């Protein structure tokens, strides 16, 4: 079995207190032995005989790797020439109309650009990618085929999900059979988009989506941008269908904009209902002047798991994606005024599938023997420091293998 020995790794040990307040994170230097893709030993001065790869971390901090939970690698300008999005005149329908001609034109470059995105996301510390993938009358399931080929090429470096995504509306574009075809081709989740705004038939749209998920024993990741009480209505309909289909823990709402609009009593009731079926949410942490950010910490604290994603790395929808999840967490932390060591350190869970080096009590829970070796080396001294100061990643490790390394310049540690 392949062995990797990480020498001189900084690990978080506990919180430091002053007058009963958390004021810092205590760390210590360890070695970490990885074998067969999992942590085998965490100790001081580990000595290993035989064939082993040794990497000197130079006292960089070891942290859990990232999971990119919302991206569209199949339709992007990334890796090509600069092009800004066209003006919006009909809301989401502007972009849908554009895609009818744009996506067929992009097919010759789609695989190259998708692969460039995957390589970039890996360099930014991601070891899992969930990509939504267009299925529509103009391109059929060609994007599913391209996306699967690209992601399979990197399956020794990352894990992935492919969402069969009816961007032009499941009913509006009459693509139920194409979505079913996509599921047979390797899509792992059934997608959906705005049953009210796009499909104009909430009941039938959601029921059809759920039926496909049942037929293919798959989960759901549906985009719901609908604001206010109409979005709330859609959520409750989806919650009911989730219960009926026994799909608890298998349904994600992406964007979930209505959660930012509801008065507190309505929000509390809705969040309780979502938590009861283990429904989770992904968000890009929007901070646009005309949109409120969904209440991420409140959702998480009340049983609704929240993950962050980037949505795009520049395409005809938006020119702003970076793929840099440390920056994304920094924006989220500033938005919700995570100012102290404790709150900043807790931000990591939104990008790592809930994994943090310390638990809420300040006990070290990662890495421990048996954990999957998906991790990053970062020139920082605590999770809080990395988030607040946007410290750079030097090394990405996935399934126990170094899959990316980059120079970060002079190591500055706490002086960054």
N, C-alpha and C positions, 0 to 999 in steps of 0.2 A: 504494500500500500504506500502511496505517496505521502511523504512526511515534509512538513514545513515547520521550522523552528523560528519563532519570532523572539529575538533577544532585545532586552532593554526596552520593554514596552511599558508605557505609563497606563495604569489602570485606576479608575475611580474606586475609592475605598469606603468613604463615608462623608457625610456633611460635617462641616465645622460650625460650631455655635459660639455666639457671643451674646450674653444676657438672654438666653433662650431663643435667639434669632439665628437662622441659618445665614452665615456670612461668607462661606466658601466651601470648597470641596477638597477633602484630603485625598491625595493620590500616593501611589507607591510604584516602584519599578519592579517588574516581573518578567519572566520568560513565559511564552505560551507555545506549547507543542500541539501541532495539528496533524492528524492522520486520518486518511479516508474521508476527508471533507468535514471532520468534526474535531472539536477541542478534546484533546486527550489528557493534557496536564497543564496546570497553571501553578508555577512555583518560582522560587529564586534559583538562578544558576542551574538550569536544566542541562544535563549532559546526555547526548544521544549518540549511539554508535550506528554505523552503517550509512546507507544512502539517505541523506537528509539535506534539504535546501535550507540555508540559514539566511535570515534577513535581520540586520541590525536596525531596530526602529529608532535609535538615537533619542530615546526618551519621548518620542511622540505619543500622543494619546490614542488608544485603541477604542473605537466606538462601533456600534452596529451599523451595517450598511443600509442604504436607502431602498425603498420600494416605490417606483414611479407608478402611481395608481390611476393616472388619467393622462393619456397622450394619444395623438393621432399620427403615427409614423407613416401612414399610407398617403397622406396628402399634405405636402409641405414644399416650401421654397428653400428649405435648409439644404446647403450644399450646392445651390444654384445661384443665379444672379439675384441681386437685391430687387425686391418688388414690394411696394406698400399695398395694403388692401384698398379696394375701391370704396367710395362713399356708400354708406347704408341708406337706402330709401324706403325699404319695406321690412325693416327688422330682420329676423332670421330668414325670412323668405328671400331677401336679397341674396344671401349667401347660397341658399339652395338653388336658386335660378342660375347663379354663376357656375355652380358645380356641373350643371348639365352640359356645359361646353368645356369648362376648364379641366375637369378630371380626365376625360378621354384624351385631351391634348397632353396631359402630364404622364400618361401611361409609359411612354418610352424612358422616362427618367425616374419613375416612381421607386423602383427597386434600389437604384443607386442612392437616392436621397433618403430612403428609409434606412438603409445601412449606415449612412453618415450620421443619422440621428441616433441609432443604436450605439455606435461607437462613442458619440459625444455623451450620451447618457451614462454609459459605463465609466467614462472618464470623470463624470461628476458624482460617482459613488453609488450608482444604482446596480443592484444585482437581481432585481425583478422588474419587469416592465409589463404593464397592462395597456395594450393598444386597442383603441376603438378603430374599427375598420369599415369603411363605407361599403354598403351593399345597396345598389340602386339600379334603375332600369338602364342607365347609360353605360355603366361599366360592369353590370352584373356582379359576379363574384371574383372578378380579376384581382381586386385589391386584397381579398382574402388569400388568394393563391400567392401573391407577391409578399404579403406580410408574413405568411407562414414560412415561406422559403427563406426570407431574411432572418427571422427569429430563430429558425432551426439551425442556421449557420452559426449562431452564437449560443447554442444550447449547452455547450460545455462551459460557458461563462455566466449565463443568466438563466433564470426561470421566467416564464411569461404566461400571460393570458391574452387571448384574442377575442374581442367582443364583436359579434356580427351586428353592425350598427346601421339601421335604416335611416340615415341622415335626412332623407327627403320625405320621411314619414312612412310608417309601416302600412297604413291604409291609404294615405294620400298617393303614394307611388306604387301601391299594389305589389309589394315585394315579399309577401309571406312565404311563397314557395322558394324565392331566392334566399331568404334567411334560413329556411330549412336546409337548402342545399349547402349553405355556408357551414351549418352545424355538422353536416356529414364530411365536410372538407377539412375540419380541424378547428373551427371556432370553438371556444370553450365557454363563452357566456353569450346570452341573448341580450341585445341592446334595444333601446327604444328612445324616442325623443318627443317631448311635449305633446301628450295625447290631446290636449285641448287646442293649443295654438296651431299645431301642424296637422294632426289627423282630424281634428274637429269632431271627435267621437271618443270621449274618455272611456266609457264602458267597453266598447268593442276593441279599442286599441290595447288597453291593459289586459283584457281577457285573452286576446290573441297572443300577446307577448307571453303571458303566463302559460298558456297552453303549449306554446313551442318549447318553453323551458321545461315543462313537465315531460313532453314527448321525448326530449333529448337528455333528460336527467341533468340539466344544467342550471346554473344560477343566472341572475339578471343584473345588468348594470344599465339603468335608464337615466337619460338626461332630462331633468325637469327644471326649466328656467322660469316657469310660470310664477308670477309674484302673488303675494297676498292670499286671500281666502280661496281663490280658484286653485292655486298651487296646493294649499292645505287640503282642499277637497280631493285632489288627485292623490295626495299622499295617503289619505284615509282609505280610498278605494284600493290602492296598492297594498296597504296593510291588510285589508280584509281578504284580498286574493292570496296574499302570502300565507295567511292562516289556513284558508281553505285548501291550498295546494301543499300544505306542510313544507313550505320553503323557508322556514325560520333559519336565519343565519346565512341565507344565500342571495339576498337582494340588496343592491346598492343603489342609492340615488346620487347621481352626479349633479353638482352645482347646487340644487336644492334651495333656490333663491327665496322661496316663500318663508323659510325659517328666519330670514332677516327682517321680515315685515310684520310678523304677528305680535299682537299685544301679549304681555307675559302670561296671563291665564290660558290663552289659547295655545301659546307655545309650550307651556308645561304639559298640557293634556296631549298635544301631538307628540312631543318627545317621549312621554311615557308610553304611548301607543307604539312608536317606532322601536323603543327599547324592548317592548314585550315580544317582538318578533325578530329581535337581534338584527334589525335593519341598520346598515351603516351608510356613511356619506363620504363622498370625495369632494374636495374644493380646491380651487386655484387661489384662494384667499384674495378675492377681488377687492380692490381699494379705489375703484373708479368713483368719481365725484357723484355720479347718479345712481350708485348701487351701495347698499350697506353690506358689510361682510357678515356672513352667517355667524351665530354665536358659538364659535368652535369650542372654547373651554367649557361652556355651559352644556353643550351637547355631550361631550366626552364625560364630564362629571356626572351626567344623568343617564349613562348607559348606552349612548349612541356613539360608536366608534367613528372617528373622523380621520381620513387620510388626505394628504396633499398631493397634488399633481400639477403639471404645467400646461396641459391641454395642447399646446403647440410650441414649436421653436421657430416661429415665423411662417405664416401661410396666408391665404386670402381672408382668413378670419381675424388674425391679429399679428402685429409685427413684433410683439414684446417678449416672447418666450425666451428663457435663458437655459433651462435645464439644470440650473444650479440650485439644488434643494437647500443648501445652507443659506443662500440668499433668501429663498422662499420662507424658511423658518424665521429668519431675521425680520422679514417684513411682517409675518404673522405676530411675532413677539412684540414688535413695536406697535402694531395695530391694537393689541390687547394689553399693552403696558406691562409686559413681562420685564420687570426692571431688576429684580433681585436674583441671587444665585439659584434659589429653589425654582422659581417659576421659569426662568430661562432654561434650566436643565430639564424640566418636564416637557419642553417643546419638542424634544427629539422623538418622542413616541408617535407624533403625527406623521413622521416620514419613514419610520422603521418597522411598521406593523406592530407597534406597541412595545417594542423592545427598548429598554434603557439600561445603562450600566448599574444604576442605583434604583431601588424601588422608592415609593413615596416616603418610606420611613428612613431612607438613607442607608439601607443595607445593600451590599453588593450582590447582585443577582445575575450579572453577566460580566465576562464570559465564565461559564462553568463547564465542567467536564460533560461531554455529550452534546453541547450546543453546536448547531450548524456554524461552520466557520465562514460566515458572510460578514465582513468587517472592513473597517477603514483605518488607516493611520493618518492622523491629522496633526498639524503643527499648532497644537493648543494644549491647555492644561486642564480643561474641564469641558463638559458638554455645554455648560452655560457660556463659557468663554468663546467656544467655537461659534455658537449662535449669535452672540452679541457682536463679536468682532470679525465674523465671516472668515475664520481661519481656513487656510488652504489644505486640501487633500493631497497627500503625496502618493498613497498606495491604496489600491482597491483589491480586496481578496474575496473571492467567491468560491464556495464549495471547496475551500481549503487551498485554492490556487491563486497566485498573484496574477491578476488579469490586466492590471494597468498600473504604471508608475510614472510619475512626472516630477520634475524638479520644481521645488517651491522656493528656491533661493535659500538664503541663509536662514537656518532654523532660529526663530526668535522666541518660541514658547510664550511665557507669560508677558513678554514685553511687546507683543504684537498689538 
